[in-house]
Every structure is written in C-alpha cells, then in structure tokens.
Amino acid sequence: MEHVIPTARGGATTLDNLALSCSGCNGHKYDRIEGYDPISQSMAPLYHPRQHSWSEHFAWNEDYSHVIGLTPTGRATVETLRLNREGVVNLRRILFLVGLHPPEETENPN
C-alpha cells in the first residue's frame, strides 16, 4: 500500500488516500506529488488513482510492454515512477504471453 498524498505532505492513512503499488514504484515516488514532464518541460501533478481516469492519461504501446504518457500528468508519472524500467517491462512481456496482461481497464469508483 502507498499513500497517494504522502503523509510527509499531509496525506492521511485512510482508504481514500491508499492505493496498491509495487515497492519499486512506491520507492521512486517517495514523497512526490508532482513530477517533470519531458515534453512540456514543466512540473505536472502525478496521477491520482482516486481522481483521474487511467485511459485519459496513459496508453499501452503495441505489445503492451510499455506505458505511454498521454498528458503532462501521464508523462510525469511515467518518468517519476519509472514505470518502464527493464524489470517491469520484462514482467509485462511474460504476463502477456500467458494471457495475464494487460489488466482489464476499470474506471475509478468515485
């Protein structure tokens, strides 16, 4: 579990501020709530899984191995959390081969 708004930034340990995260992504996020968008060359808020729609901010490449940021928030999140690091990309390729990736798209229950 990770805090969407980190406790260091005033986030509470409540269900609406918790999300599932792998330790690698959570470690890269640390206490950040924004990241650098390489296209606009400015800071942008990181993806908030309780407030944002995944499909608005992200897409998969043709073989579902890489997450592509579509918006400043998406791109900043991909960069900051390093969503396309080698180990994760390799795992996605294996999961795709056995039919367990990509995950079904679900929208946030607001």
C-alpha positions as CSV (number, residue, x, y, z in Angstrom):
1,M,0.0,0.0,0.0
2,E,1.1,3.5,-0.7
3,H,-0.2,6.9,0.3
4,V,-1.5,8.8,-2.8
5,I,-0.8,12.0,-1.0
6,P,2.3,11.1,1.1
7,T,2.0,11.6,4.9
8,A,5.0,13.9,4.6
9,R,2.8,16.1,2.5
10,G,-0.2,15.9,4.9
11,G,-1.9,12.8,3.5
12,A,-3.9,10.7,5.9
13,T,-3.8,7.0,6.3
14,T,-7.4,6.5,5.1
15,L,-8.9,4.2,2.5
16,D,-9.4,7.1,0.1
17,N,-5.7,8.0,0.3
18,L,-4.3,4.5,-0.1
19,A,-3.6,2.6,-3.3
20,L,-1.8,-0.6,-4.3
21,S,1.7,-0.1,-5.6
22,C,4.7,-2.2,-6.1
23,S,7.7,-1.4,-3.9
24,G,9.7,-0.1,-6.9
25,C,7.1,2.4,-8.0
26,N,6.5,3.4,-4.4
27,G,10.2,3.9,-3.8
28,H,10.6,6.1,-6.9
29,K,7.5,8.1,-5.9
30,Y,8.8,8.7,-2.3
31,D,7.1,11.9,-1.1
32,R,6.4,13.4,-4.5
33,I,3.0,14.6,-5.7
34,E,4.3,16.1,-8.9
35,G,7.0,15.3,-11.5
36,Y,8.8,16.6,-14.5
37,D,7.0,16.3,-17.9
38,P,9.7,15.9,-20.6
39,I,7.5,17.3,-23.3
40,S,6.3,20.5,-21.7
41,Q,9.5,20.7,-19.7
42,S,7.5,21.7,-16.6
43,M,6.2,20.1,-13.4
44,A,2.9,18.4,-13.5
45,P,0.8,16.6,-10.8
46,L,1.3,12.8,-10.6
47,Y,-1.5,10.5,-11.5
48,H,-4.1,10.2,-8.7
49,P,-5.9,6.9,-8.9
50,R,-8.9,8.1,-7.0
51,Q,-9.4,11.2,-9.1
52,H,-8.0,10.5,-12.6
53,S,-9.0,8.2,-15.3
54,W,-6.2,5.8,-16.4
55,S,-7.2,5.9,-20.1
56,E,-7.1,9.7,-20.1
57,H,-3.5,9.8,-19.0
58,F,-2.0,6.6,-20.3
59,A,-2.0,4.0,-23.1
60,W,0.0,0.9,-23.9
61,N,2.4,0.5,-26.7
62,E,1.7,-2.1,-29.4
63,D,2.9,-5.1,-27.5
64,Y,1.6,-3.9,-24.1
65,S,5.1,-3.8,-22.6
66,H,5.5,0.0,-22.1
67,V,3.2,2.6,-20.5
68,I,2.9,5.7,-22.7
69,G,2.0,9.0,-21.0
70,L,-0.6,10.9,-23.0
71,T,-0.8,14.1,-20.9
72,P,1.6,16.1,-18.8
73,T,0.3,14.1,-15.7
74,G,0.8,10.8,-17.5
75,R,4.2,11.6,-18.8
76,A,5.4,13.0,-15.4
77,T,4.1,9.8,-13.7
78,V,5.8,7.5,-16.2
79,E,9.1,9.4,-15.7
80,T,8.9,9.9,-11.9
81,L,7.8,6.3,-11.0
82,R,10.0,4.9,-13.8
83,L,7.1,2.8,-15.0
84,N,9.0,1.4,-17.9
85,R,12.1,0.1,-16.1
86,E,13.6,-3.0,-17.5
87,G,12.4,-5.5,-14.9
88,V,8.8,-4.3,-15.1
89,V,8.8,-4.3,-18.9
90,N,10.1,-7.9,-18.9
91,L,7.4,-9.0,-16.5
92,R,4.7,-7.4,-18.6
93,R,6.0,-9.3,-21.7
94,I,5.9,-12.6,-19.8
95,L,2.5,-11.9,-18.4
96,F,1.2,-11.0,-21.9
97,L,2.5,-14.3,-23.2
98,V,0.5,-16.3,-20.7
99,G,-2.6,-14.1,-21.1
100,L,-2.4,-12.2,-17.8
101,H,-1.6,-8.8,-19.2
102,P,-2.8,-6.2,-19.9
103,P,-5.2,-5.8,-16.9
104,E,-8.8,-5.1,-17.6
105,E,-9.4,-1.4,-17.8
106,T,-11.5,-0.3,-14.9
107,E,-12.5,3.2,-14.0
108,N,-12.2,4.7,-10.6
109,P,-15.2,4.3,-8.3
110,N,-15.6,7.9,-7.3
